[in-house]
Each structure stands twice: as C-alpha cells, then as structure tokens.
Amino acid sequence: MSEERKVSRRRYLKYAGGVAVVVAVATTGYVLYEATKPPPTPPAKKTLRFWHTCSAAESSLLKEQIADYERDHPSVEFQVNLVLVTAGVVREIPYEERAAKLVARVQESEHGSPPDLYLGDAPMQFKIGKLGKAVELDDYLKGWDGLVDIPKWMWNACSYKDKIIAIPQDFFVPVIFYNKDLFTKAGVEKFPDTWDELLETCKRLNNPEKGEYAVGWAWTEDAAYWSTQAFLLSNGGGIYKDGKVILNSPESVEAVEFVVELAKYSAPDMSAWKYEDWDRAFTSGKLAIQLGNGSWNISNYREIAPKLNYGIAPYPKATRTSRTLVPGHRVRFYMPLKRFLELGEKFPLETYISEGVEFVKYFLNKEQQLRWCKALEYVPVRSSVLEDPFFDQPLYDAFKYERENAYAEFTGDVATIYSSIVESFANAYQAIFVRKEPVKEALDKATAEIEETIRASNV
C-alpha cells in the first residue's frame, strides 16, 4: 500500500470522530481528506432591556452586579436605561424622564416598546397593573424561598387583584432621628416610648431663644403624610381603609390634634420647610427630633455631618392603642412587563419574562441582598439577611421594629391616585397649621375632597 493510502487506526478514529470526507477510490484502500471543522455557532444572546430609577450610588453598585450576572450567564446581556432613537442609535433616558416614559410606552401613547424589566418605586406597580400590562408572577415564583422570607405586607404592596405583579427589592419606613447631645443637655436620658412621653420631652427640648427647636418635619409633596401618618395609623385611624375614607374618623382627628400639640415646639416657619430645610435644621444641630427620616440618610449624614451625634428611634406607641404602626407603602420593586415583540427579536416574550425573573431571583439571593444592603446601609427585605451581624448595630434597631409594624395603606387601584390623595391631606395640614382652622372641620373637608377624587377616578 502506498504511503498515500496508509492510515493508522488511531488516525482513522481521529478523522472519523471529526468532520472528514471519505472517498472510495479503489478496492485496495481509502484516501481520507480532512476538512476543517467549523466552529460551533454561539447561541443567540437574549438582550433584556432594563430601566431603573436608582440613585448614583445605587446605580454604580447595580452596574457591578449586572456585570457579574452577565459573566455567569453569557447568553444574557442587559441594555440599561436605553431607548432606540433611530436605526442602531440609542440614548440613555434621563433620570427624571424614566417614570413618565415608562407609562407612555405602556399606554402606547409613545412609539416604542416598554422595557422587559423595570426597577422603580410605588405606586408605579399599580398604575401598570391597572393598565393591564403587568405580568402575573405567581407561577414564576412558585417554590422560591423569597415568598416566605420577605414579609407579607411587602408582598401586599406588590400585588394587584390578588396576584403578585412585582417583587420587593427595597423598603423604606419613616423613623425618627434625634440629636443625642441636645437630649443630654435637656436632661433627657432616652427617647420616649409613648405619645405622652414624647410631648413632655418636646417641652424640655424646646429652646427657641437659642434657635433650637424640639421637633420638625418637611412639608413639600407627600412629606407631611410620610412624617406624621404613623400617628394616625398607630391610633387606629388613617386616610383609607377597607374601601372607605377615614381621615375624619375620631381616631384620625385625635391623632392630628396630637400632632398640633407637637407643632407648638417646632420652628415658626416649619410649615414652609422643604426637604433641604428639614435636613439642614437637623444636621446643623438646631433640631432635636426629626420626624420622617429613613435609612438612606445614614450614609449621607456620615459624609455631610460626621460629628453629628444622633440616634434613630421608632415612632412612639399611641395612647389609645399602645402600639406603633407606620406607613409601609414605599416598597421599591422589580417588575417584568408585557410588551410586543419587535422586528428581529429571536425569542418569544415568555423567554424575556423568565430571564428577567431569574435575574431578580439572583439579585435577591441572600449573598447579593447582603452585598447591596451593606454597601448602601439599607435594611434588607429578606428576614434571613437581617440576621447578619452587620445589622446588630443600634442604628438598625428602629428599622427592625418598624419592619414588623408597617402597613401599606394604599394598594390596588386607589394607589394610582396616591398623589391626589396626599395633596388633599397636605391641604388639610395647611388649613390646620397655617390658617388655624379646627382640626375636625379641616379633616371633614379633606375627606369629602378625597371621596370625590376616588369617585371621579373610578377606582
């Protein structure tokens, strides 16, 4: 046999196992011609369009976590806060435009599809739910440990018509920051536990001659609601419950009358305070008790007021009920969205939804949740993560307590008109605190206004 025809068994098997062309040339043997094996075709990547409303610090960390996810899941890539301008040209959506653009895309009043995944703030989840573009997630989440590790009230804030439509990622409850040095100077040893104690403490702390005031809160947008609604809820009142407006109930009236008493020990211009005024009063050491602060300011104050000696306390217990209950509507959430498939997309919509949910599960696994919360000094939504020693710091005690005593007052369709409702609440406060109208009269007017808003909105 000529050298051309000699093929060893090993070499034959090598060729036979690869891509080879076997040509019969004679009865005496074979000539094998090896062809180049084509490289495997990589699977098409699933591109998830993801919009969020995170702060700069949050965005930086989120970018790192997305990169880690893409590394471990090479078949998935993310387009973050981008929209198509013209063929092949995209731009980043400015922060202040994202929520409005999302609604426009969902309503189809703006050309283009909404994103596959949205990370945003309440009450957007209910607006999307009412528009019929939310994905029912119960089946996607079946068996996931987050269903039991995250408190029920957070899931209530992410459900629409008894179906889960969003996944809790962060939560914020109002707490009280207080100046320990001013407490010591006034001879107050600890933060008060009850309304009566709080009122007595404010009397001792107030020192207007030195420009030092006992208590204060911000007033713009929903700040008055956020800062003082815990008094109404704790007292068995509120704004809306079981399909009824209860702002003028005896429990609500009594709570607001208590807030009026507190305001006697506040700065005379407090009703004009914006967020920055409220912030400045506390960080400058002129305000002893700051109602309505939150975990987001722990890191902020460390940077802007490193010498500020402060503590964090939960809202005191109501005299009528001996309990504390705080607003729990501020849940930030992940939300997959229904959308139409665009030209050139290679996968069914179901694939994009499933991939989005898998990313959220990754982001909310115990390791990533701890990474997020430690870096930003947030309180985790997962109960198991809250057991980490990092959260044994005294600054987190109030958040732990209120996490178990929070109530989402506005859910479902009524949450879609939240801004109109709290505007009526704020107007009532202006009537009470600025124009000195009787509490019951002002709350009666606000109740009628809210009832009319609800009727007109058909919710």
Backbone hydrogen bonds, N-H to C=O, Kabsch-Sander energy under -0.5 kcal/mol:
donor,donor_aa,acceptor,acceptor_aa,energy
5,R,2,S,-1.2
6,K,2,S,-0.9
12,Y,8,S,-2.7
13,L,9,R,-2.6
14,K,10,R,-2.0
15,Y,11,R,-2.2
16,A,12,Y,-3.2
17,G,13,L,-2.3
18,G,14,K,-0.8
18,G,15,Y,-0.6
20,A,18,G,-0.7
21,V,33,Y,-1.8
22,V,20,A,-0.6
23,V,21,V,-0.7
23,V,31,V,-1.3
24,A,22,V,-0.5
25,V,23,V,-0.6
25,V,29,G,-0.7
26,A,29,G,-0.9
29,G,26,A,-0.9
31,V,23,V,-1.2
32,L,30,Y,-0.5
33,Y,21,V,-1.8
33,Y,31,V,-0.5
34,E,32,L,-0.6
35,A,19,V,-1.1
46,K,75,S,-3.4
47,T,45,K,-0.7
48,L,46,K,-0.7
48,L,77,E,-3.1
49,R,47,T,-0.6
50,F,48,L,-0.6
50,F,79,Q,-3.1
51,W,117,L,-2.2
53,T,119,L,-1.3
59,S,55,S,-2.9
60,S,56,A,-2.0
61,L,57,A,-1.6
62,L,58,E,-2.8
63,K,59,S,-2.4
64,E,60,S,-1.3
65,Q,61,L,-2.1
66,I,62,L,-2.6
67,A,63,K,-2.1
68,D,64,E,-2.1
69,Y,65,Q,-2.1
70,E,66,I,-2.8
71,R,67,A,-2.0
72,D,68,D,-1.9
73,H,69,Y,-1.5
76,V,73,H,-2.3
77,E,46,K,-2.4
79,Q,48,L,-2.6
80,V,78,F,-0.6
81,N,50,F,-3.0
81,N,79,Q,-0.6
83,V,91,R,-2.2
85,V,89,V,-3.5
86,T,89,V,-1.0
89,V,86,T,-2.7
90,V,88,G,-0.5
91,R,83,V,-2.1
93,I,81,N,-2.5
97,E,94,P,-1.7
98,R,94,P,-0.8
98,R,95,Y,-1.2
101,K,97,E,-2.7
102,L,98,R,-2.3
103,V,99,A,-2.0
104,A,100,A,-2.3
105,R,101,K,-2.5
106,V,102,L,-2.5
107,Q,103,V,-2.8
108,E,104,A,-0.6
109,S,104,A,-1.8
110,E,104,A,-1.3
116,D,49,R,-1.6
117,L,49,R,-2.0
118,Y,335,M,-1.7
119,L,51,W,-2.3
120,G,118,Y,-0.5
120,G,333,F,-1.9
122,A,331,V,-0.6
124,M,121,D,-1.8
126,F,123,P,-1.1
127,K,123,P,-1.5
128,I,124,M,-2.4
129,G,125,Q,-1.9
130,K,126,F,-2.6
131,L,127,K,-1.4
132,G,129,G,-1.3
133,K,128,I,-1.9
135,V,336,P,-0.9
137,L,135,V,-0.6
137,L,164,I,-3.3
141,L,137,L,-1.9
142,K,139,D,-0.7
144,W,141,L,-2.5
147,L,144,W,-1.6
148,V,145,D,-1.1
149,D,145,D,-1.6
150,I,146,G,-1.6
154,M,151,P,-0.8
155,W,151,P,-1.4
156,N,152,K,-2.5
157,A,153,W,-1.3
158,C,155,W,-1.3
159,S,156,N,-1.2
160,Y,163,K,-3.0
163,K,160,Y,-1.0
165,I,158,C,-2.6
166,A,158,C,-1.4
167,I,334,Y,-2.5
169,Q,170,D,-0.5
169,Q,332,R,-3.2
170,D,332,R,-1.5
171,F,379,V,-0.5
172,F,330,R,-2.1
175,V,293,N,-2.4
176,I,313,A,-2.8
177,F,175,V,-0.5
177,F,290,Q,-1.9
178,Y,311,G,-2.4
179,N,288,A,-2.5
180,K,178,Y,-0.8
180,K,309,N,-2.0
181,D,309,N,-0.8
183,F,179,N,-1.8
184,T,180,K,-2.5
185,K,181,D,-2.5
186,A,182,L,-1.5
187,G,184,T,-1.3
188,V,183,F,-2.9
189,E,187,G,-0.6
195,W,317,K,-1.5
198,L,194,T,-2.3
199,L,195,W,-2.4
200,E,196,D,-2.0
201,T,197,E,-2.4
202,C,198,L,-2.3
203,K,199,L,-1.7
204,R,200,E,-1.5
205,L,201,T,-2.1
206,N,202,C,-2.1
207,N,212,E,-2.6
210,K,207,N,-1.5
211,G,208,P,-1.5
212,E,207,N,-2.2
213,Y,286,K,-2.7
214,A,265,Y,-1.0
215,V,265,Y,-1.7
216,G,289,I,-1.5
219,W,273,W,-1.9
220,T,273,W,-0.6
223,A,220,T,-2.8
226,W,222,D,-2.9
227,S,223,A,-2.5
228,T,224,A,-1.8
229,Q,225,Y,-2.4
231,F,228,T,-1.5
232,L,228,T,-0.8
233,L,229,Q,-2.8
234,S,230,A,-2.5
234,S,325,L,-0.5
235,N,231,F,-1.1
236,G,233,L,-1.7
237,G,232,L,-2.8
241,K,244,K,-2.8
244,K,241,K,-1.7
246,I,239,I,-2.4
246,I,244,K,-0.6
247,L,239,I,-0.7
249,S,246,I,-1.8
253,V,249,S,-2.8
254,E,250,P,-2.3
255,A,251,E,-1.7
256,V,252,S,-2.5
257,E,253,V,-2.3
258,F,254,E,-1.5
259,V,255,A,-2.0
260,V,256,V,-2.2
261,E,257,E,-1.5
262,L,258,F,-2.2
263,A,259,V,-2.3
264,K,260,V,-0.6
264,K,261,E,-1.1
265,Y,262,L,-2.4
266,S,263,A,-1.4
270,M,267,A,-2.0
272,A,269,D,-2.1
273,W,270,M,-2.3
278,W,274,K,-2.2
279,D,275,Y,-2.5
280,R,276,E,-2.5
281,A,277,D,-2.4
282,F,278,W,-1.4
283,T,279,D,-2.6
284,S,280,R,-1.8
285,G,282,F,-1.6
286,K,281,A,-1.9
287,L,281,A,-1.0
288,A,213,Y,-2.5
289,I,214,A,-1.7
290,Q,177,F,-3.2
291,L,216,G,-2.2
291,L,289,I,-0.7
292,G,175,V,-0.6
293,N,175,V,-2.0
293,N,290,Q,-0.6
297,N,294,G,-1.7
298,I,295,S,-1.5
299,S,295,S,-0.5
300,N,296,W,-0.7
301,Y,297,N,-2.7
302,R,298,I,-1.3
303,E,299,S,-1.3
303,E,300,N,-0.5
304,I,300,N,-2.7
305,A,301,Y,-2.2
308,L,305,A,-1.9
310,Y,308,L,-0.9
311,G,178,Y,-2.6
313,A,176,I,-3.2
317,K,193,D,-3.1
318,A,323,R,-2.4
322,S,318,A,-2.4
326,V,405,N,-2.3
328,G,407,Y,-2.7
331,V,329,H,-2.1
332,R,170,D,-2.1
332,R,330,R,-0.5
333,F,120,G,-2.3
334,Y,167,I,-2.4
335,M,118,Y,-2.3
337,L,116,D,-1.7
338,K,133,K,-2.5
345,E,342,E,-2.0
351,T,348,P,-1.2
352,Y,348,P,-1.0
353,I,349,L,-2.1
354,S,350,E,-2.6
355,E,351,T,-2.5
356,G,352,Y,-2.1
357,V,353,I,-2.4
358,E,354,S,-2.3
359,F,355,E,-2.0
360,V,356,G,-2.0
361,K,357,V,-2.5
362,Y,358,E,-2.0
363,F,359,F,-3.0
364,L,360,V,-2.2
365,N,362,Y,-1.6
369,Q,365,N,-2.8
370,L,366,K,-2.0
371,R,367,E,-2.1
372,W,368,Q,-2.4
373,C,369,Q,-2.5
374,K,370,L,-2.5
375,A,371,R,-1.7
376,L,372,W,-2.0
377,E,373,C,-1.5
378,Y,373,C,-1.4
383,S,149,D,-2.9
386,L,382,R,-1.4
387,E,383,S,-0.5
387,E,384,S,-0.8
388,D,385,V,-2.0
391,F,388,D,-1.9
392,D,389,P,-2.0
393,Q,390,F,-0.9
396,Y,393,Q,-2.1
397,D,394,P,-1.6
398,A,394,P,-0.5
400,K,396,Y,-2.3
401,Y,397,D,-2.2
402,E,398,A,-2.7
403,R,399,F,-2.3
404,E,400,K,-0.9
404,E,401,Y,-0.8
405,N,402,E,-1.3
407,Y,326,V,-2.4
409,E,407,Y,-1.2
411,T,409,E,-0.6
414,V,411,T,-0.6
415,A,412,G,-1.1
416,T,413,D,-1.6
417,I,414,V,-1.3
418,Y,415,A,-1.6
421,I,417,I,-2.1
422,V,418,Y,-2.7
423,E,419,S,-1.3
424,S,420,S,-1.6
425,F,421,I,-1.8
426,A,422,V,-2.6
427,N,423,E,-2.3
428,A,424,S,-1.9
429,Y,425,F,-1.8
430,Q,426,A,-2.1
431,A,427,N,-2.2
432,I,428,A,-2.2
433,F,429,Y,-3.4
434,V,429,Y,-0.5
434,V,430,Q,-1.9
435,R,430,Q,-1.9
437,E,431,A,-3.0
442,A,438,P,-2.4
443,L,439,V,-2.5
444,D,440,K,-2.2
445,K,441,E,-1.9
446,A,442,A,-2.1
447,T,443,L,-2.4
448,A,444,D,-2.3
449,E,445,K,-2.2
450,I,446,A,-2.6
451,E,447,T,-2.5
452,E,448,A,-2.0
453,T,449,E,-2.1
454,I,450,I,-2.4
455,R,451,E,-2.2
456,A,452,E,-2.8
457,S,453,T,-1.7
458,N,454,I,-0.8
458,N,455,R,-0.9
459,V,454,I,-1.4
